[in-house]
Amino acid sequence: MVIAIDGPAGAGKSTVARGVAEALGFTYLDSGAMYRCVALAALEAGVGLEDADGLGELAEALRIELEGPAVRLDRRDVSAAIREPEVSAAASLVSVHPRVREAMVSRQRELIDAGDYVAEGRDIGTVVSPDSPLKVFLTASEAERARRRAEQSGGDAAGVLAGIRSRDERDSAREHGALRAADDAVPIDTTGLTAAQVVDRVVELARERGLP
Ligand code: DC
């Protein structure tokens, strides 16, 4: 079973999903980390970011392990490498390809079917688990999202803003698994709220729905 938390870059998904998972005793699933692994592997192997078949094959063959905050790609710890700006941009490019998405979505479904998860991403409520009993769509103002990302990565706010703008545009416009709120998702604007306030709100929604 999964609580789905979707939304654009910098809306607070990771912090909130981790907090909700901890509060409810569920496992946290960072679906973006999976696309980031495909991107890193493609950059390292020299597979073109527009090579749909090459990327599909690569994605199907990768061994991706998510254990707490650690992300391992073919047994190597890539937790830091996948957060580099070059990998962020490449992740948004590789994730447009349907074969890459199918490979990642089926892995995500396997995990979710075997336990209780709080999963964050772009298409958890719409594609990965349309039957999820609680879907949340987090948003925040563009300025707030850029500020948060700049704080995390140490980059300048204007550069970070340009990066998240182009990623969000691509993530929203793609044909498969686009960034979109499910019709039955609960929207939460996190601008001006602390992470703890948002976690409390989602936990309250979960309890109202009899979860876990
Ligand atoms: O959540 P994130 O910033 O780590 O995601 C990195 C990229 O991966 C994002 O730009 C789009 C892609 N992604 C996706 O297509 N579907 C998801 N469920 C999660 C991420």
Boltz pocket constraint, residues with backbone or C-beta under 6 A from the ligand:
constraints:
  - pocket:
      binder: B
      contacts: [[A, 9], [A, 31], [A, 32], [A, 33], [A, 35], [A, 36], [A, 88], [A, 91], [A, 92], [A, 95], [A, 120], [A, 121], [A, 122], [A, 123], [A, 124], [A, 167], [A, 171], [A, 177]]
      max_distance: 6.0
